[in-house]
Amino acid sequence: MNKLSMLALLILLTSCASYKDVKVLDLKSKTCEIINKTKGLNDFGSEQAAVKALRQKALEMGGNAVYVDDIIVNGKNYEAHGYVYKCD
């Protein structure tokens, strides 16, 4: 890989948004645009990881906030269900 390609890759990686940029709301939003409802999954027994997966999906959908309305646990499998929002 040449220097220009490496520089372009470095810029792309450092400018990308992270799931950490997606805010977790305490209440459903009345002022933000709702994008969709989705879920985040974790098969290793972690609610926090399921919410992280939900935030990552929200980011991929163009959202910047989520409201988690349900956590479903089945053995070691966790599902975080929630609404994805685009807020100003």
Contacts in CASP RR format, 6 or more apart in sequence:
PFRMAT RR
TARGET T0000
AUTHOR 0000-0000-0000
METHOD contacts of the structure
MODEL  1
MNKLSMLALLILLTSCASYKDVKVLDLKSKTCEIINKTKGLNDFGSEQAA
VKALRQKALEMGGNAVYVDDIIVNGKNYEAHGYVYKCD
1 9 0 8 1.000
17 59 0 8 1.000
18 59 0 8 1.000
19 52 0 8 1.000
19 55 0 8 1.000
19 56 0 8 1.000
19 58 0 8 1.000
19 59 0 8 1.000
20 55 0 8 1.000
21 59 0 8 1.000
21 64 0 8 1.000
22 55 0 8 1.000
22 56 0 8 1.000
22 58 0 8 1.000
22 59 0 8 1.000
22 63 0 8 1.000
22 64 0 8 1.000
22 65 0 8 1.000
22 66 0 8 1.000
23 64 0 8 1.000
23 65 0 8 1.000
23 66 0 8 1.000
23 87 0 8 1.000
24 51 0 8 1.000
24 55 0 8 1.000
24 65 0 8 1.000
24 66 0 8 1.000
24 67 0 8 1.000
24 68 0 8 1.000
25 65 0 8 1.000
25 66 0 8 1.000
25 67 0 8 1.000
25 85 0 8 1.000
27 67 0 8 1.000
28 67 0 8 1.000
28 69 0 8 1.000
28 83 0 8 1.000
29 65 0 8 1.000
29 67 0 8 1.000
29 85 0 8 1.000
29 87 0 8 1.000
31 87 0 8 1.000
32 65 0 8 1.000
32 85 0 8 1.000
32 86 0 8 1.000
32 87 0 8 1.000
32 88 0 8 1.000
33 85 0 8 1.000
33 86 0 8 1.000
33 87 0 8 1.000
34 83 0 8 1.000
34 84 0 8 1.000
34 85 0 8 1.000
35 58 0 8 1.000
35 61 0 8 1.000
35 62 0 8 1.000
35 63 0 8 1.000
35 84 0 8 1.000
35 85 0 8 1.000
35 86 0 8 1.000
36 61 0 8 1.000
36 83 0 8 1.000
36 84 0 8 1.000
37 81 0 8 1.000
37 82 0 8 1.000
37 83 0 8 1.000
37 84 0 8 1.000
38 54 0 8 1.000
38 57 0 8 1.000
38 58 0 8 1.000
38 61 0 8 1.000
38 81 0 8 1.000
38 82 0 8 1.000
38 84 0 8 1.000
39 54 0 8 1.000
39 57 0 8 1.000
39 79 0 8 1.000
39 80 0 8 1.000
39 81 0 8 1.000
39 82 0 8 1.000
40 50 0 8 1.000
40 51 0 8 1.000
40 53 0 8 1.000
40 54 0 8 1.000
40 56 0 8 1.000
40 57 0 8 1.000
40 79 0 8 1.000
40 80 0 8 1.000
40 81 0 8 1.000
41 50 0 8 1.000
41 53 0 8 1.000
41 77 0 8 1.000
41 78 0 8 1.000
41 79 0 8 1.000
41 80 0 8 1.000
42 49 0 8 1.000
42 50 0 8 1.000
42 52 0 8 1.000
42 53 0 8 1.000
42 77 0 8 1.000
42 78 0 8 1.000
42 80 0 8 1.000
43 76 0 8 1.000
43 77 0 8 1.000
43 78 0 8 1.000
44 76 0 8 1.000
45 73 0 8 1.000
45 75 0 8 1.000
45 76 0 8 1.000
45 77 0 8 1.000
45 78 0 8 1.000
46 78 0 8 1.000
47 71 0 8 1.000
47 73 0 8 1.000
47 78 0 8 1.000
47 80 0 8 1.000
49 78 0 8 1.000
50 71 0 8 1.000
50 78 0 8 1.000
50 79 0 8 1.000
50 80 0 8 1.000
51 68 0 8 1.000
51 80 0 8 1.000
53 80 0 8 1.000
54 66 0 8 1.000
54 68 0 8 1.000
54 80 0 8 1.000
54 81 0 8 1.000
54 82 0 8 1.000
55 66 0 8 1.000
57 84 0 8 1.000
58 64 0 8 1.000
58 65 0 8 1.000
58 66 0 8 1.000
58 84 0 8 1.000
58 85 0 8 1.000
61 84 0 8 1.000
62 84 0 8 1.000
62 86 0 8 1.000
63 84 0 8 1.000
63 85 0 8 1.000
63 86 0 8 1.000
64 85 0 8 1.000
64 86 0 8 1.000
64 87 0 8 1.000
65 84 0 8 1.000
65 85 0 8 1.000
65 86 0 8 1.000
65 87 0 8 1.000
66 82 0 8 1.000
66 83 0 8 1.000
66 84 0 8 1.000
66 85 0 8 1.000
67 82 0 8 1.000
67 83 0 8 1.000
67 85 0 8 1.000
68 80 0 8 1.000
68 81 0 8 1.000
68 82 0 8 1.000
69 81 0 8 1.000
69 82 0 8 1.000
69 83 0 8 1.000
70 79 0 8 1.000
70 80 0 8 1.000
70 81 0 8 1.000
70 82 0 8 1.000
71 78 0 8 1.000
71 79 0 8 1.000
71 80 0 8 1.000
71 81 0 8 1.000
72 78 0 8 1.000
72 79 0 8 1.000
72 81 0 8 1.000
73 79 0 8 1.000
END
